[in-house]
Amino acid sequence: MKKIFTIVALALCAFALSAQNVERTMEFEGTTRKYMEHIPATPNGSMPVLFQLHGLGDNCNNFSQLGFEALAPNWIIITPEATNATLNIMGYNMDAGTAWAAGVGGENITYMNFPIGDIELNAGVNDEGFILAILDSLENNFDIQRDSIFITGFSMGGFMSNKMAVKHADRITAIASVSGTLGHFQPFEPTGNINTMHIHGTSDETISYANADFNFNGIAIPVGLGAEALVETWRNYNQCSTEPIVYNFEDTKNDGLTFEQYTYKNEETGNKTVFIKVNGGVHTWYDDAHNDIDYTTEIYKFFTGQENVPTSIESNVAENFSI
């Protein structure tokens, strides 16, 4: 009986010590900010850091469930939460929900023939400072792998990921944005080369593929760069080849979608700009339980330098000859 009790006690102890998502708060510039923190229970050397940035109206608790912990058990994973944004529409204050200060908005907006003017969500909030303050705290308290600091984000979080890439390439190693591009009010003035990935559905009903139009009560408001314009902007800045390596994911699921990956490389610097085009894709985070690919897995592969390499006749012949 004593032996059984000891085994159970050890099992409970191991469970208690396992890495979990823990809710944290930080006093930042006079405001209490919230984030979810995942620290490996038994780190194996220095740890990469991943920031996960949620979409408009979402929260850190919900967005902390993307599943990166299973793929990267030695990573610190941080899911911050944005602050609420309020819009003044025709004299009325409208709650827009949680929103990152990512330069997202539009100019000279008219609603029902009423001129609203310029709208930029949470323009006065220092979200970039908040994210960097968390990173500073991690670097001061843990053994951080400083050349492996990653950011991924969905929708509004994708816009914020691109802002961080533009303004803080000295601290951020790579970003992966999903369904969110570069905000209209965020100038493209990069501080350095950085690896970028973008994923976007051609039928995105919230942030349109072609022009990043945001659908507001039936009105299309362009709030940033279109998907292909964003990829071309980063490709050109990183001086990557104009000819991409193209990989078509196997179409195995009956989901009405096909996935194409375009990888642009700078062979001298090693920088990459990667684009996954989702034909027929809408504004969501696809997973391999229902679709041909899993966004979480593909982003992890990108961050860790694992490439999807197309199979060609030439490569097969070369392999046969070497054998």
C-alpha positions as CSV (number, residue, x, y, z in Angstrom):
1,M,0.0,0.0,0.0
2,K,2.8,2.3,0.9
3,K,4.5,1.6,-2.5
4,I,1.3,2.4,-4.4
5,F,1.0,5.7,-2.4
6,T,4.6,6.6,-3.3
7,I,4.0,5.9,-7.0
8,V,0.8,8.1,-7.0
9,A,2.6,10.9,-5.1
10,L,5.4,10.9,-7.6
11,A,3.0,11.0,-10.5
12,L,1.1,13.9,-9.0
13,C,4.4,15.7,-8.4
14,A,5.5,15.2,-12.0
15,F,2.2,16.5,-13.2
16,A,2.5,19.6,-11.0
17,L,6.0,20.3,-12.3
18,S,5.0,19.9,-16.0
19,A,4.9,23.0,-18.1
20,Q,1.6,24.8,-18.1
21,N,0.1,28.0,-19.4
22,V,0.0,30.4,-16.5
23,E,-1.8,33.8,-16.5
24,R,0.5,36.7,-15.7
25,T,0.1,40.4,-15.3
26,M,2.6,43.3,-15.8
27,E,2.3,46.9,-14.8
28,F,3.3,48.7,-18.0
29,E,3.1,52.5,-18.5
30,G,0.3,52.8,-15.8
31,T,-1.8,50.0,-17.1
32,T,-2.1,46.4,-15.9
33,R,-1.5,44.2,-18.9
34,K,-2.2,40.5,-19.1
35,Y,-0.5,37.6,-20.9
36,M,-0.2,33.8,-20.8
37,E,3.2,32.3,-20.1
38,H,4.4,28.8,-20.9
39,I,7.8,27.9,-19.4
40,P,9.3,24.4,-20.0
41,A,9.4,22.5,-16.7
42,T,12.8,21.0,-17.4
43,P,14.7,23.3,-19.9
44,N,17.3,21.7,-22.1
45,G,19.8,24.5,-22.5
46,S,18.9,27.9,-23.7
47,M,15.3,28.4,-24.8
48,P,13.8,30.0,-27.9
49,V,10.9,32.4,-27.3
50,L,7.6,32.5,-29.3
51,F,5.0,35.3,-29.0
52,Q,1.5,34.4,-30.2
53,L,-0.6,37.5,-31.0
54,H,-4.4,37.1,-31.2
55,G,-6.9,38.7,-33.5
56,L,-9.4,41.5,-33.1
57,G,-11.7,40.9,-30.2
58,D,-9.9,37.8,-29.0
59,N,-8.0,37.2,-25.8
60,C,-4.8,35.6,-24.6
61,N,-6.5,32.6,-22.9
62,N,-8.1,31.5,-26.1
63,F,-5.2,32.1,-28.4
64,S,-2.7,30.3,-26.2
65,Q,-4.2,26.9,-27.4
66,L,-2.5,26.8,-30.8
67,G,-0.5,23.7,-29.9
68,F,3.1,24.9,-30.3
69,E,4.0,23.3,-26.9
70,A,3.7,19.8,-28.4
71,L,6.0,20.7,-31.3
72,A,8.5,22.8,-29.3
73,P,8.7,21.4,-25.7
74,N,11.8,23.5,-25.0
75,W,10.4,26.8,-26.1
76,I,9.1,29.6,-23.9
77,I,5.7,30.6,-25.3
78,I,4.1,33.9,-24.5
79,T,0.5,34.9,-25.5
80,P,0.0,38.6,-24.7
81,E,-3.4,40.3,-24.7
82,A,-4.3,43.6,-26.5
83,T,-6.3,46.4,-24.9
84,N,-9.8,47.4,-25.8
85,A,-10.3,49.9,-28.6
86,T,-13.1,52.4,-28.9
87,L,-14.3,54.0,-32.1
88,N,-16.2,57.3,-32.4
89,I,-18.8,56.7,-35.1
90,M,-21.2,59.6,-35.9
91,G,-20.8,60.9,-32.3
92,Y,-21.3,57.5,-30.7
93,N,-18.5,55.5,-29.0
94,M,-18.4,52.0,-30.3
95,D,-16.4,49.2,-28.5
96,A,-14.2,47.5,-31.2
97,G,-12.9,44.9,-28.8
98,T,-9.3,44.1,-28.0
99,A,-7.0,45.5,-30.7
100,W,-3.3,45.8,-31.3
101,A,-1.8,49.2,-32.0
102,A,-0.6,47.9,-35.4
103,G,-1.3,50.8,-37.6
104,V,-4.6,49.3,-38.8
105,G,-7.2,51.7,-40.1
106,G,-8.3,53.7,-43.0
107,E,-8.4,57.3,-44.3
108,N,-11.3,59.5,-45.3
109,I,-13.9,56.9,-44.4
110,T,-17.5,57.6,-45.2
111,Y,-20.4,55.7,-43.6
112,M,-24.0,56.0,-44.8
113,N,-22.9,59.2,-46.6
114,F,-21.6,60.6,-43.3
115,P,-17.9,61.5,-43.3
116,I,-16.1,59.8,-40.4
117,G,-12.6,60.7,-41.4
118,D,-9.5,58.7,-40.4
119,I,-9.7,55.7,-38.1
120,E,-6.7,54.0,-36.6
121,L,-7.3,51.4,-33.9
122,N,-5.6,52.0,-30.6
123,A,-3.2,54.5,-32.1
124,G,-1.9,55.8,-28.7
125,V,-1.2,52.4,-27.2
126,N,2.5,51.2,-26.9
127,D,1.9,47.6,-27.6
128,E,5.4,47.1,-29.1
129,G,6.9,48.4,-25.9
130,F,4.7,45.9,-23.9
131,I,5.9,43.0,-26.0
132,L,9.5,44.0,-25.6
133,A,9.1,44.6,-21.9
134,I,8.0,40.9,-21.6
135,L,11.0,39.9,-23.7
136,D,13.3,42.0,-21.4
137,S,11.9,40.2,-18.4
138,L,12.5,36.8,-19.9
139,E,16.0,37.6,-20.9
140,N,16.7,38.8,-17.3
141,N,15.3,35.7,-15.6
142,F,15.9,32.8,-18.0
143,D,18.5,31.4,-20.3
144,I,17.1,32.7,-23.6
145,Q,18.3,31.8,-27.1
146,R,18.5,35.4,-28.3
147,D,18.9,34.5,-32.0
148,S,15.6,32.5,-31.8
149,I,12.9,35.1,-30.9
150,F,9.8,34.5,-33.0
151,I,6.4,36.1,-33.4
152,T,3.3,34.7,-35.0
153,G,-0.2,36.3,-35.2
154,F,-3.6,35.9,-36.7
155,S,-5.6,38.7,-38.4
156,M,-5.0,41.8,-36.2
157,G,-2.1,39.8,-34.6
158,G,-0.7,39.3,-38.1
159,F,-0.6,43.1,-38.6
160,M,1.1,43.5,-35.2
161,S,3.7,40.7,-36.2
162,N,4.6,42.7,-39.3
163,K,4.9,45.9,-37.3
164,M,7.3,44.2,-34.9
165,A,9.3,42.8,-37.9
166,V,9.6,46.3,-39.4
167,K,10.5,48.1,-36.2
168,H,12.5,45.5,-34.2
169,A,14.5,43.3,-36.5
170,D,17.3,43.8,-34.0
171,R,15.4,41.8,-31.4
172,I,13.1,39.6,-33.5
173,T,14.5,36.6,-35.6
174,A,11.4,35.8,-37.7
175,I,7.7,36.3,-38.0
176,A,4.8,34.4,-39.4
177,S,1.6,36.3,-40.1
178,V,-1.8,34.7,-40.9
179,S,-4.6,36.7,-42.5
180,G,-3.1,40.0,-41.4
181,T,-0.6,42.1,-43.4
182,L,1.0,45.5,-42.8
183,G,-1.3,48.2,-41.5
184,H,-2.1,51.3,-43.5
185,F,-0.7,53.7,-40.9
186,Q,2.5,51.6,-40.4
187,P,5.3,52.9,-42.7
188,F,7.5,50.2,-44.2
189,E,10.8,51.4,-42.8
190,P,12.6,48.2,-41.7
191,T,15.4,48.3,-39.2
192,G,17.1,45.2,-40.7
193,N,16.6,42.1,-42.7
194,I,14.3,39.5,-41.1
195,N,12.8,36.2,-42.2
196,T,9.0,36.4,-42.9
197,M,6.2,34.0,-43.6
198,H,2.7,35.0,-44.7
199,I,-0.4,32.8,-45.0
200,H,-3.6,34.1,-46.6
201,G,-6.8,32.6,-48.1
202,T,-7.9,33.9,-51.5
203,S,-11.5,34.0,-50.2
204,D,-10.8,35.8,-46.9
205,E,-14.0,37.6,-46.1
206,T,-12.6,39.7,-43.3
207,I,-9.2,40.9,-44.6
208,S,-9.4,40.5,-48.3
209,Y,-6.6,38.7,-50.2
210,A,-6.2,41.3,-52.9
211,N,-6.4,44.6,-51.1
212,A,-6.6,43.9,-47.3
213,D,-10.2,45.4,-47.3
214,F,-11.8,45.1,-43.9
215,N,-15.6,44.5,-44.1
216,F,-17.3,47.0,-41.7
217,N,-21.0,46.7,-41.8
218,G,-21.0,46.1,-45.5
219,I,-18.4,48.7,-46.3
220,A,-15.0,47.6,-47.6
221,I,-12.2,49.7,-45.9
222,P,-8.7,49.1,-47.1
223,V,-6.6,48.8,-43.9
224,G,-3.2,47.7,-45.2
225,L,-1.3,45.9,-47.9
226,G,-2.8,43.0,-49.9
227,A,-1.4,39.6,-49.3
228,E,0.8,39.4,-52.5
229,A,1.9,43.1,-52.1
230,L,3.1,42.3,-48.6
231,V,5.1,39.2,-49.7
232,E,6.6,41.2,-52.6
233,T,7.5,44.1,-50.2
234,W,9.4,41.8,-47.9
235,R,10.9,39.8,-50.8
236,N,12.3,42.9,-52.4
237,Y,13.6,44.3,-49.1
238,N,15.3,41.1,-48.2
239,Q,16.8,41.0,-51.7
240,C,15.5,37.4,-52.3
241,S,15.4,35.8,-55.7
242,T,12.4,36.7,-57.9
243,E,12.0,33.0,-58.8
244,P,10.5,31.1,-55.9
245,I,10.7,27.4,-55.0
246,V,7.2,26.2,-55.4
247,Y,5.7,23.4,-53.3
248,N,2.1,22.2,-53.7
249,F,0.7,20.4,-50.7
250,E,-0.9,17.1,-51.4
251,D,-4.7,17.5,-51.7
252,T,-5.9,14.8,-49.3
253,K,-8.8,16.3,-47.5
254,N,-12.2,17.0,-49.0
255,D,-12.2,20.6,-47.8
256,G,-12.5,22.4,-51.2
257,L,-9.1,24.0,-50.6
258,T,-5.6,23.7,-52.1
259,F,-2.4,25.0,-50.5
260,E,0.6,26.4,-52.4
261,Q,3.9,27.4,-50.8
262,Y,6.3,29.9,-52.4
263,T,9.8,30.2,-50.9
264,Y,12.0,33.2,-51.9
265,K,15.7,33.0,-50.8
266,N,18.7,35.3,-50.6
267,E,21.5,32.7,-50.9
268,E,24.1,35.2,-49.7
269,T,22.4,36.3,-46.4
270,G,20.2,33.2,-45.8
271,N,17.1,35.4,-45.5
272,K,13.8,33.9,-46.6
273,T,10.4,35.2,-47.5
274,V,7.8,32.5,-47.6
275,F,4.2,32.7,-48.8
276,I,1.5,30.1,-48.4
277,K,-1.5,30.8,-50.7
278,V,-4.7,29.1,-49.7
279,N,-6.9,28.8,-52.7
280,G,-10.5,29.1,-51.5
281,G,-9.3,29.8,-48.0
282,V,-11.3,32.0,-45.6
283,H,-10.4,33.9,-42.4
284,T,-9.5,31.1,-40.1
285,W,-6.6,29.0,-38.7
286,Y,-6.6,25.7,-40.6
287,D,-5.4,22.5,-39.0
288,D,-4.6,19.0,-40.3
289,A,-7.6,17.4,-38.5
290,H,-9.8,18.9,-41.2
291,N,-7.4,20.3,-43.9
292,D,-4.4,19.4,-46.0
293,I,-2.0,21.3,-43.8
294,D,-1.7,22.5,-40.2
295,Y,-0.8,26.2,-39.8
296,T,0.9,25.6,-36.4
297,T,3.1,22.9,-37.9
298,E,4.1,24.8,-41.0
299,I,4.9,27.9,-39.0
300,Y,7.1,25.8,-36.6
301,K,8.9,24.3,-39.6
302,F,9.5,27.7,-41.0
303,F,10.9,29.0,-37.7
304,T,13.2,26.0,-37.3
305,G,14.5,26.0,-40.9
306,Q,12.6,22.9,-42.1
307,E,11.7,23.3,-45.8
308,N,9.0,21.7,-47.9
309,V,11.1,20.6,-50.9
310,P,9.3,19.8,-54.1
311,T,10.0,16.4,-55.7
312,S,11.2,16.6,-59.3
313,I,12.2,14.1,-62.0
314,E,15.7,15.5,-61.9
315,S,16.2,15.0,-58.2
316,N,14.8,11.5,-58.4
317,V,17.2,10.6,-61.2
318,A,20.2,12.1,-59.3
319,E,19.2,9.9,-56.3
320,N,19.0,6.8,-58.4
321,F,22.4,7.5,-59.9
322,S,24.0,8.0,-56.5
323,I,22.6,4.7,-55.3
